[in-house]
Amino acid sequence: MKVYVTGLGVVSGIGLGIEENMASMKMQKHGMDKITLFSTELDVPVSEVKYNYSELTE
């Protein structure tokens, strides 16, 4: 079996794309905070991806 890598990408709570994520890591950003994108009774820190569908497909 052969595997071909055609690209790399990262979408996380600290950035969109490899460069933004690397910059956030260098600045020691963790991206952890309370849940804001939907209502919940949970009170735990999470790392939300705060981009909408159209922003992610660009």
Chimera marker file (.cmm) of the C-alpha trace (Angstrom):
<marker_set name="trace">
<marker id="1" x="0.000" y="0.000" z="0.000" r="1" g="1" b="0" radius="0.5"/>
<marker id="2" x="1.215" y="3.505" z="-0.832" r="1" g="1" b="0" radius="0.5"/>
<marker id="3" x="0.310" y="6.638" z="1.106" r="1" g="1" b="0" radius="0.5"/>
<marker id="4" x="0.454" y="10.097" z="-0.442" r="1" g="1" b="0" radius="0.5"/>
<marker id="5" x="0.385" y="13.251" z="1.673" r="1" g="1" b="0" radius="0.5"/>
<marker id="6" x="-1.101" y="16.085" z="-0.365" r="1" g="1" b="0" radius="0.5"/>
<marker id="7" x="-1.176" y="18.759" z="2.294" r="1" g="1" b="0" radius="0.5"/>
<marker id="8" x="-1.044" y="19.594" z="5.977" r="1" g="1" b="0" radius="0.5"/>
<marker id="9" x="-3.399" y="21.596" z="8.100" r="1" g="1" b="0" radius="0.5"/>
<marker id="10" x="-4.364" y="22.284" z="11.684" r="1" g="1" b="0" radius="0.5"/>
<marker id="11" x="-7.611" y="23.587" z="13.131" r="1" g="1" b="0" radius="0.5"/>
<marker id="12" x="-7.557" y="23.975" z="16.912" r="1" g="1" b="0" radius="0.5"/>
<marker id="13" x="-8.648" y="26.188" z="19.746" r="1" g="1" b="0" radius="0.5"/>
<marker id="14" x="-5.443" y="28.228" z="19.439" r="1" g="1" b="0" radius="0.5"/>
<marker id="15" x="-5.443" y="28.865" z="15.740" r="1" g="1" b="0" radius="0.5"/>
<marker id="16" x="-6.383" y="28.149" z="12.169" r="1" g="1" b="0" radius="0.5"/>
<marker id="17" x="-3.496" y="26.832" z="10.113" r="1" g="1" b="0" radius="0.5"/>
<marker id="18" x="0.006" y="25.687" z="10.938" r="1" g="1" b="0" radius="0.5"/>
<marker id="19" x="1.526" y="29.170" z="11.183" r="1" g="1" b="0" radius="0.5"/>
<marker id="20" x="-1.134" y="30.524" z="13.556" r="1" g="1" b="0" radius="0.5"/>
<marker id="21" x="-0.927" y="27.426" z="15.765" r="1" g="1" b="0" radius="0.5"/>
<marker id="22" x="2.875" y="27.593" z="15.916" r="1" g="1" b="0" radius="0.5"/>
<marker id="23" x="2.766" y="31.297" z="16.826" r="1" g="1" b="0" radius="0.5"/>
<marker id="24" x="0.224" y="30.603" z="19.576" r="1" g="1" b="0" radius="0.5"/>
<marker id="25" x="2.375" y="27.787" z="20.974" r="1" g="1" b="0" radius="0.5"/>
<marker id="26" x="5.461" y="29.994" z="20.963" r="1" g="1" b="0" radius="0.5"/>
<marker id="27" x="3.475" y="32.614" z="22.919" r="1" g="1" b="0" radius="0.5"/>
<marker id="28" x="2.378" y="29.798" z="25.275" r="1" g="1" b="0" radius="0.5"/>
<marker id="29" x="-1.331" y="30.249" z="24.546" r="1" g="1" b="0" radius="0.5"/>
<marker id="30" x="-3.346" y="27.268" z="25.720" r="1" g="1" b="0" radius="0.5"/>
<marker id="31" x="-6.775" y="28.125" z="24.319" r="1" g="1" b="0" radius="0.5"/>
<marker id="32" x="-8.580" y="26.644" z="27.330" r="1" g="1" b="0" radius="0.5"/>
<marker id="33" x="-11.652" y="28.493" z="28.607" r="1" g="1" b="0" radius="0.5"/>
<marker id="34" x="-15.282" y="27.956" z="29.534" r="1" g="1" b="0" radius="0.5"/>
<marker id="35" x="-17.724" y="26.679" z="26.916" r="1" g="1" b="0" radius="0.5"/>
<marker id="36" x="-19.239" y="29.605" z="24.981" r="1" g="1" b="0" radius="0.5"/>
<marker id="37" x="-20.619" y="28.184" z="21.734" r="1" g="1" b="0" radius="0.5"/>
<marker id="38" x="-23.585" y="26.360" z="23.271" r="1" g="1" b="0" radius="0.5"/>
<marker id="39" x="-25.371" y="26.243" z="26.593" r="1" g="1" b="0" radius="0.5"/>
<marker id="40" x="-24.378" y="23.546" z="29.062" r="1" g="1" b="0" radius="0.5"/>
<marker id="41" x="-24.385" y="22.916" z="32.757" r="1" g="1" b="0" radius="0.5"/>
<marker id="42" x="-20.813" y="21.650" z="32.586" r="1" g="1" b="0" radius="0.5"/>
<marker id="43" x="-18.232" y="23.913" z="34.140" r="1" g="1" b="0" radius="0.5"/>
<marker id="44" x="-15.054" y="22.485" z="32.681" r="1" g="1" b="0" radius="0.5"/>
<marker id="45" x="-12.358" y="24.152" z="30.583" r="1" g="1" b="0" radius="0.5"/>
<marker id="46" x="-12.345" y="23.252" z="26.893" r="1" g="1" b="0" radius="0.5"/>
<marker id="47" x="-10.499" y="24.358" z="23.799" r="1" g="1" b="0" radius="0.5"/>
<marker id="48" x="-13.196" y="25.503" z="21.360" r="1" g="1" b="0" radius="0.5"/>
<marker id="49" x="-12.646" y="26.098" z="17.662" r="1" g="1" b="0" radius="0.5"/>
<marker id="50" x="-14.371" y="29.470" z="17.316" r="1" g="1" b="0" radius="0.5"/>
<marker id="51" x="-14.758" y="29.590" z="13.544" r="1" g="1" b="0" radius="0.5"/>
<marker id="52" x="-17.992" y="29.122" z="11.623" r="1" g="1" b="0" radius="0.5"/>
<marker id="53" x="-18.448" y="26.816" z="8.636" r="1" g="1" b="0" radius="0.5"/>
<marker id="54" x="-17.833" y="29.480" z="5.998" r="1" g="1" b="0" radius="0.5"/>
<marker id="55" x="-14.610" y="30.623" z="7.712" r="1" g="1" b="0" radius="0.5"/>
<marker id="56" x="-13.353" y="27.042" z="7.859" r="1" g="1" b="0" radius="0.5"/>
<marker id="57" x="-14.090" y="26.346" z="4.178" r="1" g="1" b="0" radius="0.5"/>
<marker id="58" x="-12.186" y="29.408" z="2.911" r="1" g="1" b="0" radius="0.5"/>
<link id1="1" id2="2" r="1" g="1" b="0" radius="0.2"/>
<link id1="2" id2="3" r="1" g="1" b="0" radius="0.2"/>
<link id1="3" id2="4" r="1" g="1" b="0" radius="0.2"/>
<link id1="4" id2="5" r="1" g="1" b="0" radius="0.2"/>
<link id1="5" id2="6" r="1" g="1" b="0" radius="0.2"/>
<link id1="6" id2="7" r="1" g="1" b="0" radius="0.2"/>
<link id1="7" id2="8" r="1" g="1" b="0" radius="0.2"/>
<link id1="8" id2="9" r="1" g="1" b="0" radius="0.2"/>
<link id1="9" id2="10" r="1" g="1" b="0" radius="0.2"/>
<link id1="10" id2="11" r="1" g="1" b="0" radius="0.2"/>
<link id1="11" id2="12" r="1" g="1" b="0" radius="0.2"/>
<link id1="12" id2="13" r="1" g="1" b="0" radius="0.2"/>
<link id1="13" id2="14" r="1" g="1" b="0" radius="0.2"/>
<link id1="14" id2="15" r="1" g="1" b="0" radius="0.2"/>
<link id1="15" id2="16" r="1" g="1" b="0" radius="0.2"/>
<link id1="16" id2="17" r="1" g="1" b="0" radius="0.2"/>
<link id1="17" id2="18" r="1" g="1" b="0" radius="0.2"/>
<link id1="18" id2="19" r="1" g="1" b="0" radius="0.2"/>
<link id1="19" id2="20" r="1" g="1" b="0" radius="0.2"/>
<link id1="20" id2="21" r="1" g="1" b="0" radius="0.2"/>
<link id1="21" id2="22" r="1" g="1" b="0" radius="0.2"/>
<link id1="22" id2="23" r="1" g="1" b="0" radius="0.2"/>
<link id1="23" id2="24" r="1" g="1" b="0" radius="0.2"/>
<link id1="24" id2="25" r="1" g="1" b="0" radius="0.2"/>
<link id1="25" id2="26" r="1" g="1" b="0" radius="0.2"/>
<link id1="26" id2="27" r="1" g="1" b="0" radius="0.2"/>
<link id1="27" id2="28" r="1" g="1" b="0" radius="0.2"/>
<link id1="28" id2="29" r="1" g="1" b="0" radius="0.2"/>
<link id1="29" id2="30" r="1" g="1" b="0" radius="0.2"/>
<link id1="30" id2="31" r="1" g="1" b="0" radius="0.2"/>
<link id1="31" id2="32" r="1" g="1" b="0" radius="0.2"/>
<link id1="32" id2="33" r="1" g="1" b="0" radius="0.2"/>
<link id1="33" id2="34" r="1" g="1" b="0" radius="0.2"/>
<link id1="34" id2="35" r="1" g="1" b="0" radius="0.2"/>
<link id1="35" id2="36" r="1" g="1" b="0" radius="0.2"/>
<link id1="36" id2="37" r="1" g="1" b="0" radius="0.2"/>
<link id1="37" id2="38" r="1" g="1" b="0" radius="0.2"/>
<link id1="38" id2="39" r="1" g="1" b="0" radius="0.2"/>
<link id1="39" id2="40" r="1" g="1" b="0" radius="0.2"/>
<link id1="40" id2="41" r="1" g="1" b="0" radius="0.2"/>
<link id1="41" id2="42" r="1" g="1" b="0" radius="0.2"/>
<link id1="42" id2="43" r="1" g="1" b="0" radius="0.2"/>
<link id1="43" id2="44" r="1" g="1" b="0" radius="0.2"/>
<link id1="44" id2="45" r="1" g="1" b="0" radius="0.2"/>
<link id1="45" id2="46" r="1" g="1" b="0" radius="0.2"/>
<link id1="46" id2="47" r="1" g="1" b="0" radius="0.2"/>
<link id1="47" id2="48" r="1" g="1" b="0" radius="0.2"/>
<link id1="48" id2="49" r="1" g="1" b="0" radius="0.2"/>
<link id1="49" id2="50" r="1" g="1" b="0" radius="0.2"/>
<link id1="50" id2="51" r="1" g="1" b="0" radius="0.2"/>
<link id1="51" id2="52" r="1" g="1" b="0" radius="0.2"/>
<link id1="52" id2="53" r="1" g="1" b="0" radius="0.2"/>
<link id1="53" id2="54" r="1" g="1" b="0" radius="0.2"/>
<link id1="54" id2="55" r="1" g="1" b="0" radius="0.2"/>
<link id1="55" id2="56" r="1" g="1" b="0" radius="0.2"/>
<link id1="56" id2="57" r="1" g="1" b="0" radius="0.2"/>
<link id1="57" id2="58" r="1" g="1" b="0" radius="0.2"/>
</marker_set>
